[in-house]
Protein backbone atom coordinates (compact mmCIF):
# COMPACT_ATOMS: atom_id res chain seq x y z
CA UNK A 1 0.00 0.00 0.00
CA UNK A 2 2.84 2.38 0.81
CA UNK A 3 4.50 1.82 -2.57
CA UNK A 4 1.27 2.64 -4.42
CA UNK A 5 0.85 5.82 -2.41
CA UNK A 6 4.45 6.82 -3.09
CA UNK A 7 3.98 6.18 -6.82
CA UNK A 8 0.85 8.34 -6.86
CA UNK A 9 2.64 11.16 -5.06
CA UNK A 10 5.57 10.97 -7.49
CA UNK A 11 3.18 10.91 -10.47
CA UNK A 12 1.36 13.95 -9.06
CA UNK A 13 4.61 15.84 -8.57
CA UNK A 14 5.67 15.02 -12.14
CA UNK A 15 2.33 16.22 -13.51
CA UNK A 16 2.53 19.46 -11.54
CA UNK A 17 6.09 20.01 -12.75
CA UNK A 18 5.03 19.44 -16.36
CA UNK A 19 2.14 21.89 -15.95
CA UNK A 20 4.42 24.54 -14.43
CA UNK A 21 7.01 24.16 -17.20
CA UNK A 22 4.32 24.32 -19.89
CA UNK A 23 2.94 27.47 -18.28
CA UNK A 24 6.36 29.09 -18.19
CA UNK A 25 6.94 28.19 -21.85
CA UNK A 26 3.59 29.74 -22.77
CA UNK A 27 4.41 32.93 -20.85
CA UNK A 28 7.79 33.23 -22.57
CA UNK A 29 6.23 32.64 -26.01
CA UNK A 30 3.52 35.20 -25.32
CA UNK A 31 6.09 37.73 -24.12
CA UNK A 32 8.13 37.27 -27.29
CA UNK A 33 5.03 37.80 -29.42
CA UNK A 34 4.25 41.00 -27.56
CA UNK A 35 7.80 42.29 -28.02
CA UNK A 36 7.80 41.42 -31.73
CA UNK A 37 4.52 43.16 -32.51
CA UNK A 38 4.64 46.71 -33.81
CA UNK A 39 2.59 49.69 -32.72
CA UNK A 40 0.02 51.47 -34.86
CA UNK A 41 2.40 54.40 -35.25
CA UNK A 42 5.14 52.11 -36.55
CA UNK A 43 2.70 50.50 -38.97
CA UNK A 44 1.68 53.92 -40.31
CA UNK A 45 5.34 54.92 -40.73
CA UNK A 46 6.05 51.68 -42.59
CA UNK A 47 3.04 52.22 -44.88
CA UNK A 48 3.73 55.89 -45.61
CA UNK A 49 6.22 55.37 -48.51
CA UNK A 50 3.90 52.90 -50.21
CA UNK A 51 0.92 55.22 -49.81
CA UNK A 52 2.94 58.11 -51.25
CA UNK A 53 4.01 56.00 -54.23
CA UNK A 54 0.44 54.88 -54.94
CA UNK A 55 -0.93 58.41 -54.72
CA UNK A 56 1.87 59.72 -56.95
CA UNK A 57 1.19 57.02 -59.52
CA UNK A 58 -2.53 57.84 -59.45
CA UNK A 59 -1.81 61.54 -60.04
CA UNK A 60 0.47 60.78 -63.00
CA UNK A 61 -2.23 58.59 -64.54
CA UNK A 62 -4.84 61.34 -64.21
CA UNK A 63 -2.53 63.92 -65.83
CA UNK A 64 -1.77 61.69 -68.81
CA UNK A 65 -5.45 61.06 -69.67
C-alpha positions in Angstrom: 0.0 0.0 0.0 2.8 2.4 0.8 4.5 1.8 -2.6 1.3 2.6 -4.4 0.9 5.8 -2.4 4.5 6.8 -3.1 4.0 6.2 -6.8 0.8 8.3 -6.9 2.6 11.2 -5.1 5.6 11.0 -7.5 3.2 10.9 -10.5 1.4 13.9 -9.1 4.6 15.8 -8.6 5.7 15.0 -12.1 2.3 16.2 -13.5 2.5 19.5 -11.5 6.1 20.0 -12.8 5.0 19.4 -16.4 2.1 21.9 -16.0 4.4 24.5 -14.4 7.0 24.2 -17.2 4.3 24.3 -19.9 2.9 27.5 -18.3 6.4 29.1 -18.2 6.9 28.2 -21.9 3.6 29.7 -22.8 4.4 32.9 -20.9 7.8 33.2 -22.6 6.2 32.6 -26.0 3.5 35.2 -25.3 6.1 37.7 -24.1 8.1 37.3 -27.3 5.0 37.8 -29.4 4.3 41.0 -27.6 7.8 42.3 -28.0 7.8 41.4 -31.7 4.5 43.2 -32.5 4.6 46.7 -33.8 2.6 49.7 -32.7 0.0 51.5 -34.9 2.4 54.4 -35.2 5.1 52.1 -36.6 2.7 50.5 -39.0 1.7 53.9 -40.3 5.3 54.9 -40.7 6.0 51.7 -42.6 3.0 52.2 -44.9 3.7 55.9 -45.6 6.2 55.4 -48.5 3.9 52.9 -50.2 0.9 55.2 -49.8 2.9 58.1 -51.2 4.0 56.0 -54.2 0.4 54.9 -54.9 -0.9 58.4 -54.7 1.9 59.7 -56.9 1.2 57.0 -59.5 -2.5 57.8 -59.5 -1.8 61.5 -60.0 0.5 60.8 -63.0 -2.2 58.6 -64.5 -4.8 61.3 -64.2 -2.5 63.9 -65.8 -1.8 61.7 -68.8 -5.4 61.1 -69.7 
